[in-house]
Amino acid sequence: MTAAVSQPSGPRPEVRTAAGALRGSQEAGMAVFRGIPFAEPPVGPLRFAAPRPVRGWDGMRPAVSYGPPPPQGGHFGMDALARDAVGDDWLTVNVWSPEPGPGAGLPVMVWIQGGAYTIGMSGLPEYDGGRLALDGGVVVVTFNYRVGLEGFGQIEGAPANRGLLDQVAALEWVRDNIRAFGGDPDRVTVFGQSAGGGSVAALLAMPRAAGLFGRAVAQSVQGTFFSPELATDIATACAAERGLRPTMADLSAVAPARLSAAGDAVGATMDRWAERWGRAAHRRIPFSPVVDGDVLPVTPWQALADGAGRDIELLVGHTRHEQRLFTALDGLLGQVTQEQAATALHLFGPGQDGARRYLDGFPAANPDELYELVHSDWLFRMPTLHLAHAQTAAGGRAHVYELTWPAPGMGGALGACHGLDVPLVFGNLDRGQPATLIGESPSPEAEALSAHIRTAWTAFATHGDPGWPAYDTDQRLTQLFDTRPVVTAYPEETSRLIWQDHAFPALGVRRPDEPQGSFSCTAR
């Protein structure tokens, strides 16, 4: 791993877990333990299996280095980080505690990183939990889970949603062991962003996750969930890249890095499948949780509407300009044509008249703005808002926020873009990839906003109140995070009305007789 780790100082802290004793490091007043296995390595006979409990060890195990990441897709050089790592202990947790020991009883915050279910590793410097834990008086936990084909490919003979099952296993480890690190297993908050936010949403709907956390923070929820038919189609295409079938017997013999490369190849050429795979293909999203009826019985929105999260306190929100980062990465920032905007409205607007509703709702918007709005709404903003709506409509409690502070990096061109919330939540403003959004030297305004957000997140984890009123379907009060944070009615009202009747069903394959732009299955 190339992630930077603070230099240890002082005596090394020791704890005893159910599997054995650990010796961590002392860093900036924090007890830190890295690379703790929470499950057996999912390789060899256990490859593509549900996670198995880790076997115990004798003696004192060092816990000072991050565990190796799971196989990664090729985006942002993440595949190289995975190839350079040593070992196959992909499933490990990391813990930051200001007060280790069984009597502290601190709130626990368990982070689930994003990465489009294709990349993601807990050892990146932006996910260092030290500042969040120290300033908030909480125990912070991060962990690895399987991504790509290893974690989310629909493989015959293997359980679906192995990446989600890894997350459940990590939460079970927290339940069984966090007291030794100073945490209270009865005060656990899960929080995640992007695919991590989608994972938080999925956990709310999963019977296997019931009782493992009492609060949840879902940031910029990635709203894509697949039907088994779509997931099987994509896995078949990935396996065909190696001349194989999507079965455990065939794929178990393929080296993990080569299998990740096959997923990348399909992801890069999904346009050719657009007629059949629809929106997932147009956004080149090859992996997402599968609504399989077992691990994930229904979509998160349906589960919350049915009352599944009524006893879970929920904090959800998004950034104002979610799509702008992706538009920049595609080289289209300021370059979107009228035709490209019209195509995006047709493909991603809700229902058969989605394009017209955007044109009527935003009559002064130019092509760039329309393109950004419909992509932001479809993939992140409206899935996030609908979680709050489903939760409150079923009698539960939710708090809503929007990050409107524009990123100062890149001359401010990215606005309040996707991912900007991550360095602000962790307080790591000068390290990691997202820190490029903040600029080389974080401004006093950035530091103040980060402190405000960290206080809100840790207050929510501690007593369920982030500092502003709960959301309801009448007033729709929302915290806006900016240089001067304010509480107001949900500001994206036009988008809310456009999407208010959309159910966010699992994405499926398009039937030959299905109208263009309808790419979703009818099952819940």
C-alpha positions as CSV (number, residue, x, y, z in Angstrom):
1,M,0.0,0.0,0.0
2,T,1.2,3.5,-0.6
3,A,-1.2,5.2,1.8
4,A,0.6,7.5,4.3
5,V,0.4,6.4,8.0
6,S,1.2,8.7,10.9
7,Q,4.4,7.8,12.8
8,P,3.6,6.0,16.1
9,S,4.6,7.7,19.4
10,G,4.5,6.5,23.0
11,P,3.7,3.0,24.3
12,R,1.9,0.7,21.9
13,P,-1.7,0.0,23.0
14,E,-2.8,-3.6,23.3
15,V,-6.3,-5.2,23.2
16,R,-7.7,-8.7,23.3
17,T,-10.4,-9.6,20.7
18,A,-12.4,-12.8,20.4
19,A,-9.8,-14.1,17.9
20,G,-6.6,-13.1,19.8
21,A,-4.5,-10.3,21.2
22,L,-3.5,-7.2,19.1
23,R,-0.8,-4.6,19.5
24,G,-1.5,-1.3,17.7
25,S,0.2,2.1,17.7
26,Q,-0.2,5.4,19.5
27,E,-0.7,8.3,17.0
28,A,-1.5,11.9,18.0
29,G,-3.2,10.9,21.2
30,M,-5.1,8.0,19.5
31,A,-4.9,4.3,19.8
32,V,-4.8,3.0,16.3
33,F,-5.1,-0.6,15.1
34,R,-4.9,-1.5,11.4
35,G,-5.3,-4.6,9.3
36,I,-7.3,-6.7,11.8
37,P,-8.9,-9.7,10.0
38,F,-12.6,-9.9,10.4
39,A,-13.1,-12.9,8.1
40,E,-11.0,-15.6,6.5
41,P,-9.3,-14.6,3.2
42,P,-11.9,-15.2,0.5
43,V,-9.5,-17.1,-1.8
44,G,-8.9,-20.7,-2.7
45,P,-11.9,-22.9,-1.6
46,L,-13.5,-19.8,-0.1
47,R,-13.4,-17.6,-3.2
48,F,-16.8,-16.3,-4.1
49,A,-18.2,-17.7,-0.9
50,A,-19.9,-15.8,1.9
51,P,-17.4,-14.5,4.4
52,R,-16.3,-17.1,7.0
53,P,-15.4,-16.1,10.6
54,V,-11.7,-15.6,11.1
55,R,-9.7,-18.3,12.9
56,G,-8.0,-17.3,16.1
57,W,-4.2,-16.8,16.6
58,D,-1.7,-17.4,19.4
59,G,0.5,-14.7,20.8
60,M,0.4,-11.0,20.1
61,R,-0.5,-10.0,16.6
62,P,0.9,-6.7,15.3
63,A,-1.9,-4.3,14.0
64,V,0.1,-1.4,12.6
65,S,-0.3,-1.7,8.8
66,Y,-3.4,-1.7,6.6
67,G,-4.4,-5.1,5.2
68,P,-4.1,-5.7,1.4
69,P,-7.0,-4.4,-0.6
70,P,-9.4,-6.6,-2.5
71,P,-8.9,-6.8,-6.3
72,Q,-9.6,-3.5,-7.8
73,G,-10.8,-2.1,-11.1
74,G,-8.4,0.0,-13.1
75,H,-9.8,3.5,-12.3
76,F,-7.4,6.1,-10.8
77,G,-4.6,3.5,-10.6
78,M,-6.4,1.5,-7.9
79,D,-5.6,-1.8,-9.6
80,A,-1.9,-1.1,-9.3
81,L,-2.3,-0.5,-5.6
82,A,-3.9,-3.8,-5.2
83,R,-1.3,-5.6,-7.3
84,D,1.5,-4.1,-5.2
85,A,0.0,-5.3,-1.9
86,V,1.2,-8.4,-0.3
87,G,-1.1,-11.2,1.0
88,D,-4.7,-12.2,0.5
89,D,-6.2,-11.0,3.8
90,W,-8.5,-8.7,1.9
91,L,-11.1,-8.5,4.7
92,T,-9.7,-6.4,7.5
93,V,-10.9,-3.6,9.7
94,N,-9.0,-0.6,11.2
95,V,-9.9,1.1,14.4
96,W,-9.1,4.6,15.8
97,S,-10.0,5.0,19.5
98,P,-9.4,8.0,21.9
99,E,-9.9,5.7,24.9
100,P,-9.3,2.0,24.4
101,G,-10.6,-0.4,27.0
102,P,-13.8,-2.2,27.9
103,G,-15.2,0.5,30.1
104,A,-15.2,3.6,27.9
105,G,-18.5,3.0,26.1
106,L,-17.9,5.5,23.3
107,P,-20.2,5.8,20.3
108,V,-18.9,3.9,17.2
109,M,-18.9,5.1,13.6
110,V,-18.3,2.5,10.9
111,W,-17.3,3.9,7.5
112,I,-18.2,2.2,4.2
113,Q,-16.2,3.7,1.3
114,G,-17.5,4.3,-2.2
115,G,-16.1,3.5,-5.6
116,A,-19.0,2.5,-7.8
117,Y,-18.8,-1.0,-6.3
118,T,-15.8,-1.5,-8.6
119,I,-12.9,0.1,-6.6
120,G,-12.4,1.0,-3.0
121,M,-10.0,0.3,-0.1
122,S,-10.0,1.4,3.5
123,G,-6.2,2.2,3.5
124,L,-6.4,5.4,1.4
125,P,-5.2,8.5,3.3
126,E,-8.5,10.3,3.0
127,Y,-10.2,7.7,5.2
128,D,-7.8,8.1,8.1
129,G,-10.2,8.2,11.1
130,G,-7.9,9.9,13.6
131,R,-9.2,13.5,13.4
132,L,-12.8,12.5,13.4
133,A,-12.4,10.1,16.3
134,L,-10.3,12.5,18.4
135,D,-12.4,15.6,17.9
136,G,-15.7,13.8,18.2
137,G,-14.9,11.5,21.1
138,V,-16.0,8.4,19.0
139,V,-14.4,5.2,17.9
140,V,-14.0,5.1,14.1
141,V,-13.9,1.9,12.2
142,T,-13.1,1.4,8.5
143,F,-12.8,-1.9,6.6
144,N,-12.4,-3.5,3.2
145,Y,-15.1,-5.3,1.3
146,R,-15.0,-7.2,-2.0
147,V,-15.8,-5.1,-5.1
148,G,-16.3,-5.8,-8.8
149,L,-16.9,-9.4,-9.9
150,E,-15.4,-10.7,-6.6
151,G,-18.0,-8.9,-4.6
152,F,-21.0,-8.1,-6.8
153,G,-20.8,-10.3,-9.9
154,Q,-23.8,-12.6,-10.3
155,I,-22.0,-16.0,-10.4
156,E,-23.7,-19.3,-10.6
157,G,-23.2,-21.3,-7.4
158,A,-22.2,-18.3,-5.3
159,P,-24.3,-16.2,-3.0
160,A,-25.3,-12.8,-4.4
161,N,-24.1,-9.6,-3.0
162,R,-20.9,-10.9,-1.4
163,G,-19.7,-7.4,-0.9
164,L,-22.7,-6.6,1.2
165,L,-22.2,-9.8,3.1
166,D,-18.7,-8.7,3.8
167,Q,-20.1,-5.5,5.2
168,V,-22.4,-7.5,7.5
169,A,-19.5,-9.6,8.7
170,A,-17.5,-6.4,9.5
171,L,-20.5,-5.1,11.5
172,E,-20.7,-8.5,13.3
173,W,-17.0,-8.1,14.2
174,V,-17.8,-4.7,15.6
175,R,-20.7,-6.1,17.7
176,D,-18.5,-8.8,19.1
177,N,-15.2,-6.9,19.6
178,I,-15.6,-3.2,19.7
179,R,-16.0,-3.0,23.5
180,A,-12.3,-3.9,23.9
181,F,-11.4,-0.8,21.8
182,G,-13.6,1.5,24.0
183,G,-16.7,1.4,21.8
184,D,-20.3,0.6,22.8
185,P,-21.7,-2.1,20.5
186,D,-25.2,-0.8,21.3
187,R,-24.3,2.7,19.8
188,V,-23.1,1.9,16.3
189,T,-23.6,4.3,13.4
190,V,-22.9,3.2,9.8
191,F,-21.9,6.0,7.4
192,G,-20.9,5.9,3.8
193,Q,-20.7,7.9,0.6
194,S,-21.6,7.2,-3.1
195,A,-21.5,3.3,-3.4
196,G,-20.8,3.4,0.3
197,G,-24.0,5.4,0.7
198,G,-25.8,2.9,-1.5
199,S,-24.4,0.2,0.7
200,V,-25.8,1.9,3.8
201,A,-29.2,2.0,2.1
202,A,-28.9,-1.7,1.2
203,L,-28.0,-2.6,4.8
204,L,-31.3,-0.8,5.9
205,A,-33.1,-3.3,3.8
206,M,-31.2,-6.5,4.7
207,P,-32.6,-8.9,7.3
208,R,-29.0,-10.1,8.0
209,A,-28.0,-6.6,9.1
210,A,-30.9,-6.1,11.5
211,G,-29.7,-5.1,15.0
212,L,-26.1,-4.4,14.0
213,F,-26.5,-0.6,14.0
214,G,-29.0,1.9,15.4
215,R,-28.1,5.0,13.3
216,A,-27.2,5.5,9.6
217,V,-25.6,8.3,7.5
218,A,-26.1,7.9,3.8
219,Q,-24.1,10.5,1.8
220,S,-24.8,10.9,-2.0
221,V,-26.5,7.5,-2.3
222,Q,-25.7,5.8,-5.6
223,G,-29.2,4.8,-6.6
224,T,-28.4,1.8,-8.9
225,F,-29.6,-1.6,-7.8
226,F,-29.8,-4.4,-10.3
227,S,-32.3,-7.1,-11.1
228,P,-30.8,-10.7,-11.2
229,E,-31.4,-10.8,-14.9
230,L,-29.3,-7.7,-15.6
231,A,-26.6,-8.8,-13.2
232,T,-26.4,-12.2,-14.8
233,D,-26.2,-10.6,-18.3
234,I,-23.2,-8.4,-17.2
235,A,-21.5,-11.3,-15.4
236,T,-21.9,-13.4,-18.5
237,A,-20.2,-10.7,-20.6
238,C,-17.4,-10.4,-18.1
239,A,-16.8,-14.2,-18.1
240,A,-16.9,-14.3,-21.9
241,E,-13.9,-11.9,-21.9
242,R,-11.9,-14.9,-20.7
243,G,-13.8,-17.4,-22.8
244,L,-15.7,-18.8,-19.7
245,R,-19.1,-19.0,-18.2
246,P,-20.1,-17.0,-15.1
247,T,-19.9,-20.0,-12.7
248,M,-17.8,-20.7,-9.6
249,A,-16.2,-23.6,-11.4
250,D,-15.0,-21.6,-14.3
251,L,-14.1,-18.3,-12.6
252,S,-12.3,-19.7,-9.6
253,A,-9.4,-20.6,-11.8
254,V,-8.9,-17.1,-13.0
255,A,-6.4,-14.9,-11.2
256,P,-8.2,-12.1,-9.4
257,A,-6.3,-9.3,-11.3
258,R,-7.3,-10.9,-14.6
259,L,-10.9,-11.1,-13.5
260,S,-10.9,-7.4,-12.5
261,A,-9.5,-6.6,-15.9
262,A,-12.3,-8.5,-17.6
263,G,-14.8,-6.4,-15.6
264,D,-12.9,-3.2,-16.7
265,A,-13.1,-4.4,-20.3
266,V,-16.9,-4.8,-20.2
267,G,-17.4,-1.5,-18.3
268,A,-15.4,0.3,-20.9
269,T,-17.5,-1.0,-23.8
270,M,-21.0,-1.0,-22.2
271,D,-22.3,1.4,-24.9
272,R,-22.6,-1.6,-27.3
273,W,-25.1,-3.1,-24.8
274,A,-27.1,0.0,-24.3
275,E,-30.2,-1.2,-26.1
276,R,-30.4,-4.2,-23.7
277,W,-28.9,-2.9,-20.4
278,G,-30.2,0.7,-20.6
279,R,-29.2,3.3,-18.1
280,A,-26.6,1.1,-16.5
281,A,-24.8,0.8,-19.8
282,H,-25.2,4.5,-20.7
283,R,-23.5,5.4,-17.4
284,R,-21.0,2.5,-17.7
285,I,-22.0,1.0,-14.3
286,P,-21.2,-2.8,-14.5
287,F,-21.7,-3.6,-10.8
288,S,-24.3,-2.8,-8.2
289,P,-26.2,-4.6,-5.4
290,V,-28.6,-7.2,-6.7
291,V,-32.2,-7.3,-5.5
292,D,-32.0,-11.1,-5.4
293,G,-35.0,-11.7,-3.0
294,D,-32.7,-13.2,-0.4
295,V,-29.7,-11.2,0.7
296,L,-31.4,-8.1,-0.5
297,P,-35.2,-8.9,-0.6
298,V,-36.4,-5.5,-2.0
299,T,-34.9,-2.1,-2.9
300,P,-34.0,0.2,0.0
301,W,-36.9,2.6,-0.9
302,Q,-39.4,-0.2,-0.8
303,A,-38.0,-1.6,2.4
304,L,-38.1,1.8,4.2
305,A,-41.6,2.5,2.9
306,D,-42.6,-0.9,4.4
307,G,-41.2,0.2,7.8
308,A,-37.9,-1.7,7.8
309,G,-35.9,1.3,9.0
310,R,-38.5,2.8,11.4
311,D,-36.3,2.1,14.4
312,I,-33.1,3.4,12.7
313,E,-32.3,7.1,13.0
314,L,-31.3,8.3,9.6
315,L,-29.1,11.2,8.3
316,V,-29.0,11.6,4.5
317,G,-27.9,14.2,2.0
318,H,-26.1,15.0,-1.2
319,T,-24.0,17.7,-2.8
320,R,-25.5,20.3,-5.1
321,H,-23.5,19.6,-8.2
322,E,-23.0,15.8,-8.0
323,Q,-22.5,15.3,-11.7
324,R,-20.0,18.0,-12.4
325,L,-16.9,16.0,-11.4
326,F,-17.9,13.2,-13.8
327,T,-18.6,15.7,-16.6
328,A,-15.1,17.1,-16.0
329,L,-13.5,13.7,-16.1
330,D,-15.3,13.0,-19.4
331,G,-13.9,16.3,-20.8
332,L,-17.4,17.8,-21.3
333,L,-17.4,20.6,-18.7
334,G,-18.7,23.6,-20.5
335,Q,-18.9,21.6,-23.8
336,V,-22.2,19.8,-23.6
337,T,-24.2,20.2,-26.8
338,Q,-27.9,20.6,-27.1
339,E,-28.2,17.1,-28.6
340,Q,-26.2,15.5,-25.7
341,A,-28.4,17.3,-23.2
342,A,-31.6,16.2,-25.0
343,T,-30.3,12.6,-25.1
344,A,-29.5,12.7,-21.3
345,L,-33.0,14.0,-20.5
346,H,-34.6,11.3,-22.6
347,L,-32.6,8.5,-21.1
348,F,-32.4,9.5,-17.4
349,G,-35.5,11.6,-16.8
350,P,-38.3,9.8,-15.0
351,G,-41.1,8.2,-17.0
352,Q,-42.0,8.9,-20.6
353,D,-42.4,12.6,-20.2
354,G,-39.2,13.2,-18.0
355,A,-37.5,15.2,-20.7
356,R,-40.4,17.6,-21.1
357,R,-40.7,18.0,-17.3
358,Y,-37.1,19.1,-17.1
359,L,-37.5,21.5,-19.9
360,D,-40.7,23.0,-18.4
361,G,-39.2,23.0,-14.9
362,F,-35.9,24.7,-15.9
363,P,-36.8,26.9,-18.9
364,A,-33.7,29.1,-18.6
365,A,-31.2,26.2,-18.2
366,N,-28.6,25.8,-20.9
367,P,-27.4,22.3,-22.2
368,D,-24.7,22.0,-19.6
369,E,-27.1,22.7,-16.7
370,L,-29.8,20.3,-18.0
371,Y,-27.2,17.6,-18.5
372,E,-25.8,18.1,-15.0
373,L,-29.3,18.3,-13.4
374,V,-30.7,15.1,-14.8
375,H,-27.6,13.0,-14.2
376,S,-27.2,14.4,-10.7
377,D,-30.8,13.7,-9.9
378,W,-31.0,10.2,-11.4
379,L,-27.8,8.8,-9.9
380,F,-27.5,10.6,-6.5
381,R,-29.7,13.4,-5.5
382,M,-33.2,12.0,-5.8
383,P,-32.3,8.4,-4.6
384,T,-30.9,10.1,-1.5
385,L,-33.9,12.4,-0.9
386,H,-36.3,9.5,-1.5
387,L,-34.7,7.5,1.3
388,A,-35.7,10.4,3.7
389,H,-39.2,10.5,2.2
390,A,-39.7,6.8,2.5
391,Q,-38.4,6.8,6.1
392,T,-40.6,9.6,7.3
393,A,-43.7,8.4,5.5
394,A,-43.4,5.1,7.3
395,G,-43.1,6.8,10.7
396,G,-39.3,6.9,11.0
397,R,-37.0,9.8,11.6
398,A,-34.6,11.4,9.1
399,H,-32.5,14.5,8.9
400,V,-31.6,15.9,5.4
401,Y,-28.7,18.1,4.3
402,E,-27.2,19.5,1.1
403,L,-23.6,20.5,0.6
404,T,-23.6,23.7,-1.4
405,W,-20.1,25.0,-0.6
406,P,-18.2,25.1,-3.9
407,A,-14.9,23.3,-4.1
408,P,-12.0,25.8,-4.4
409,G,-9.8,23.4,-6.3
410,M,-9.6,23.6,-10.1
411,G,-10.4,27.3,-9.9
412,G,-13.9,26.6,-8.5
413,A,-15.1,25.0,-11.7
414,L,-16.4,21.8,-10.0
415,G,-18.8,23.5,-7.6
416,A,-20.2,21.4,-4.8
417,C,-19.3,18.2,-6.7
418,H,-19.5,14.5,-5.9
419,G,-16.9,13.4,-3.3
420,L,-16.4,16.9,-1.8
421,D,-18.1,15.8,1.4
422,V,-15.5,13.0,2.1
423,P,-12.5,15.2,3.2
424,L,-14.9,17.5,5.0
425,V,-16.4,14.7,7.1
426,F,-13.0,13.2,8.0
427,G,-11.2,16.5,8.3
428,N,-8.4,15.2,6.0
429,L,-8.3,18.3,3.9
430,D,-4.7,18.1,2.7
431,R,-4.3,14.4,1.8
432,G,-5.7,11.8,-0.6
433,Q,-7.4,12.2,-4.0
434,P,-10.5,14.1,-2.8
435,A,-8.2,16.7,-1.1
436,T,-7.4,18.0,-4.6
437,L,-10.9,19.5,-4.5
438,I,-10.0,21.6,-1.5
439,G,-6.8,23.1,-2.9
440,E,-3.2,22.8,-1.8
441,S,-3.6,24.9,1.4
442,P,-7.0,24.5,3.0
443,S,-8.6,27.9,3.7
444,P,-10.0,28.9,7.1
445,E,-13.5,28.6,5.5
446,A,-12.8,25.0,4.6
447,E,-11.4,24.2,8.1
448,A,-14.5,25.8,9.7
449,L,-16.9,24.0,7.5
450,S,-15.2,20.7,8.1
451,A,-15.3,21.3,11.8
452,H,-19.1,22.0,11.6
453,I,-19.8,18.9,9.6
454,R,-17.7,16.7,11.8
455,T,-19.5,18.1,14.8
456,A,-22.9,17.3,13.2
457,W,-21.9,13.7,12.3
458,T,-20.4,12.8,15.7
459,A,-23.3,14.5,17.5
460,F,-25.7,12.4,15.4
461,A,-23.7,9.3,16.3
462,T,-23.7,10.2,20.0
463,H,-27.3,11.2,20.6
464,G,-29.2,11.1,17.2
465,D,-29.4,14.9,16.7
466,P,-27.1,16.5,14.1
467,G,-28.1,20.0,15.1
468,W,-31.1,20.8,12.9
469,P,-34.8,19.7,12.8
470,A,-35.9,16.4,11.4
471,Y,-37.2,16.2,7.8
472,D,-41.0,15.9,7.2
473,T,-43.0,15.9,4.1
474,D,-44.6,19.3,4.8
475,Q,-41.8,21.7,5.7
476,R,-39.0,19.5,4.3
477,L,-36.4,21.4,6.5
478,T,-32.8,20.8,5.2
479,Q,-29.4,21.8,6.5
480,L,-27.4,23.6,3.8
481,F,-23.6,23.3,4.4
482,D,-21.8,26.4,3.1
483,T,-19.6,29.1,4.4
484,R,-22.6,30.2,6.5
485,P,-24.7,27.1,7.1
486,V,-28.4,27.7,7.2
487,V,-31.6,25.6,7.6
488,T,-34.2,26.1,4.9
489,A,-36.8,24.2,2.9
490,Y,-35.3,21.6,0.6
491,P,-33.9,23.8,-2.1
492,E,-34.1,21.4,-5.1
493,E,-37.8,21.7,-5.2
494,T,-38.2,21.5,-9.0
495,S,-36.3,18.3,-9.2
496,R,-38.2,16.9,-6.2
497,L,-41.5,17.5,-7.9
498,I,-40.2,16.0,-11.2
499,W,-39.2,12.8,-9.3
500,Q,-41.8,12.6,-6.6
501,D,-43.7,9.7,-8.1
502,H,-40.7,7.6,-9.2
503,A,-40.2,4.4,-7.3
504,F,-36.5,3.7,-8.1
505,P,-37.1,0.0,-9.0
506,A,-34.2,-2.3,-9.7
507,L,-32.6,-1.8,-13.1
508,G,-33.3,-4.6,-15.5
509,V,-32.8,-5.6,-19.1
510,R,-34.9,-3.9,-21.7
511,R,-37.5,-6.0,-23.4
512,P,-37.8,-5.7,-27.2
513,D,-41.3,-4.2,-26.8
514,E,-40.3,-1.8,-24.0
515,P,-40.2,1.9,-24.9
516,Q,-36.8,3.6,-25.1
517,G,-35.8,5.2,-21.8
518,S,-37.9,2.8,-19.5
519,F,-35.0,0.5,-18.5
520,S,-36.2,-0.9,-15.2
521,C,-37.8,-4.1,-14.0
522,T,-41.2,-4.2,-12.5
523,A,-40.3,-6.2,-9.5
524,R,-39.9,-4.5,-6.2
